[in-house]
Amino acid sequence: MMKSFLVICILVLTSSAILARKMDRCSLAKGMTKLGVPRDQLAKWACIAERESSFKTDAVGRSNPDGSISYGIFQLNDLYWCQPSNGKFSYNSCGTSCNKFLKDDINQSVRCAQKVLAQQGWSAWSSWKSCSGSLQSIDSCF
């Protein structure tokens, strides 16, 4: 019984390592460019990703006072933007599972983050205050 539990734990840890990655400013900027994100936004997105998740695609935040949890490189909240796997209520405005925000393919995270930006602006991220001033250029990434 204990061996089975250990094997399952190892498999879970191994599979999540395969599905997620830690990015950096340049890999995020290049990936977002391929997805059509305007170049003049990339330094802001890099700042937010660094402060929200340390560029980790598999980041899961602590429970917020309202019981919600944030997921992925941009820490998208499960009450509003994605459906958590535990089935609790969500507005799921991005129409996707929160688990899709935890994979190395950032497409779903980027699309949803762009929707958040369009609806709520940069201030939707608590880290925005530290990302609103002069930011390091991403030009050297290209």
C-alpha positions as CSV (number, residue, x, y, z in Angstrom):
1,M,0.0,0.0,0.0
2,M,2.7,2.5,1.0
3,K,4.8,1.6,-2.2
4,S,1.7,2.3,-4.3
5,F,1.3,5.7,-2.7
6,L,5.0,6.5,-3.3
7,V,4.8,5.5,-6.9
8,I,1.7,7.6,-7.5
9,C,3.4,10.6,-5.8
10,I,6.5,10.2,-8.0
11,L,4.4,9.9,-11.1
12,V,2.4,13.1,-10.2
13,L,5.5,15.1,-9.5
14,T,7.2,13.8,-12.6
15,S,4.3,14.5,-14.9
16,S,3.8,18.1,-13.6
17,A,7.5,18.7,-14.2
18,I,7.1,17.6,-17.8
19,L,4.0,19.7,-18.4
20,A,5.4,23.0,-16.9
21,R,8.5,25.1,-17.2
22,K,10.2,28.1,-15.7
23,M,10.6,30.8,-18.4
24,D,12.6,34.0,-18.4
25,R,11.9,37.4,-19.8
26,C,13.1,36.6,-23.2
27,S,11.5,33.2,-23.7
28,L,8.2,34.8,-22.5
29,A,8.6,37.8,-24.8
30,K,9.4,35.6,-27.8
31,G,6.5,33.2,-27.0
32,M,4.0,36.1,-26.6
33,T,5.2,37.7,-29.8
34,K,4.5,34.5,-31.7
35,L,0.9,34.7,-30.2
36,G,0.5,38.2,-31.6
37,V,0.9,40.2,-28.4
38,P,1.9,43.8,-29.3
39,R,5.7,44.4,-28.7
40,D,5.1,47.5,-26.7
41,Q,3.3,45.4,-24.0
42,L,6.0,42.8,-23.6
43,A,8.0,44.5,-20.9
44,K,4.9,44.9,-18.8
45,W,3.9,41.3,-19.3
46,A,7.4,40.2,-18.4
47,C,7.3,42.3,-15.2
48,I,3.9,40.9,-14.2
49,A,5.0,37.3,-14.9
50,E,8.2,37.8,-12.9
51,R,6.4,39.2,-9.9
52,E,3.3,37.0,-10.0
53,S,4.9,33.6,-10.6
54,S,8.6,34.0,-10.9
55,F,8.0,33.0,-14.6
56,K,6.8,29.5,-13.5
57,T,4.0,28.2,-15.7
58,D,2.9,25.8,-13.0
59,A,2.6,28.4,-10.2
60,V,-0.5,28.0,-8.0
61,G,-1.1,30.8,-5.6
62,R,-2.3,30.6,-2.0
63,S,-6.0,30.8,-1.2
64,N,-7.3,34.3,-1.3
65,P,-9.6,35.7,1.5
66,D,-12.6,34.8,-0.8
67,G,-11.4,31.2,-1.2
68,S,-10.3,31.7,-4.8
69,I,-6.9,30.6,-6.1
70,S,-4.8,31.9,-8.9
71,Y,-3.0,29.8,-11.6
72,G,-0.2,29.9,-14.0
73,I,2.5,32.4,-15.1
74,F,0.0,35.3,-14.9
75,Q,-1.8,34.1,-11.8
76,L,-5.3,34.0,-13.3
77,N,-8.0,33.7,-10.6
78,D,-10.3,30.7,-10.6
79,L,-13.4,32.6,-9.4
80,Y,-13.5,34.7,-12.5
81,W,-11.3,33.3,-15.3
82,C,-11.1,29.5,-15.3
83,Q,-12.9,26.4,-14.0
84,P,-11.0,24.8,-11.1
85,S,-10.8,21.0,-11.1
86,N,-12.6,20.7,-7.8
87,G,-15.9,21.8,-9.5
88,K,-16.4,24.9,-7.3
89,F,-18.3,27.8,-8.8
90,S,-16.5,30.0,-11.3
91,Y,-17.6,32.6,-13.8
92,N,-15.0,31.0,-16.1
93,S,-14.9,34.0,-18.3
94,C,-12.0,32.5,-20.4
95,G,-14.0,29.3,-20.9
96,T,-11.2,26.9,-19.9
97,S,-9.9,24.7,-17.1
98,C,-7.5,26.3,-14.6
99,N,-5.2,23.3,-15.3
100,K,-4.5,24.6,-18.8
101,F,-2.8,27.6,-17.2
102,L,-0.3,25.3,-15.6
103,K,1.3,23.8,-18.7
104,D,4.4,24.8,-20.6
105,D,2.2,25.9,-23.6
106,I,1.4,29.4,-22.6
107,N,-1.3,30.0,-25.3
108,Q,-4.3,29.6,-22.9
109,S,-2.6,31.8,-20.3
110,V,-1.8,34.5,-22.7
111,R,-5.2,34.5,-24.3
112,C,-6.9,34.7,-21.0
113,A,-4.5,37.4,-19.7
114,Q,-5.2,39.5,-22.7
115,K,-8.9,39.2,-21.9
116,V,-8.3,40.3,-18.3
117,L,-6.3,43.3,-19.6
118,A,-9.1,44.2,-22.1
119,Q,-11.8,44.1,-19.4
120,Q,-9.9,45.4,-16.3
121,G,-6.7,47.0,-17.4
122,W,-3.2,46.4,-16.0
123,S,-4.4,47.1,-12.4
124,A,-6.1,43.7,-12.4
125,W,-2.7,42.4,-11.2
126,S,-1.7,43.3,-7.7
127,S,1.9,43.5,-8.9
128,W,1.1,46.2,-11.4
129,K,2.1,49.0,-9.1
130,S,5.7,47.8,-9.3
131,C,5.4,47.3,-13.1
132,S,3.9,50.7,-13.9
133,G,7.1,52.8,-14.0
134,S,10.1,52.6,-16.3
135,L,10.7,49.0,-17.2
136,Q,13.7,47.1,-18.6
137,S,13.5,46.9,-22.4
138,I,13.0,43.6,-24.0
139,D,14.7,44.7,-27.2
140,S,17.8,42.6,-26.4
141,C,15.6,39.5,-26.6
142,F,15.1,39.8,-30.3
